[in-house]
Amino acid sequence: MKVAAYFFDNYTNESIWIAGILWPVYFLPFYLFYNKGTDKINRNFILPGIAALMMASFTALIFADSLIQYLVFMTGLGILVFGSMAMSNPDKKSALDMTIGIATTILSGLILYLMRFYVYKRKTIPNTKGDTGTLLTTGALIWITIMVVMYGYIFYYMLK
């Protein structure tokens, strides 16, 4: 099985649209993990929104040759991410949240496959070296700035 992740390449616009579709899908499992009833704005909306955007952005970088490759990789990713989150608070609610997170990740793998295969007509993993020349373009700088602001907010929230 081979799965590849490409960033700063010819597929950036395609990946941005896919991430935009996956972002609301990933919001639910992160909302379930972060929702604590206190600090309603940060824990209920901002942190799950940031986590969902990061997960959707990473997922949108993935390319594979078949549905089974997407589903196997995304299942493992879901177990890794949501299993790790569940272990930080091992109880029945966390087990349910982990199951929902893994199912959401598998659903995202299906969406990713359908988008790549049917919308963008990608039948195989692209063979590209990437394009590091796009690193300092306006779009890349905007994206890097967004990521720096999001991570800065997370550190501020954790350290305050």
Protein Blocks (a to p, Z undefined) as FASTA:
>chain_A
ZZdddehifklmmmmmmmmmmmmmmmmmmmmmmmnoiakllmmmmmmmmmmmmmmmmmmm
pccfbfklmmmmmmmmmmmmmmmmmmmmgcfklmmmmmmmmmmmmmmmmmmmmmmmmmno
pabdcddebjfklmmgmklmmmmmmmmmmmmmmmmmmmZZ
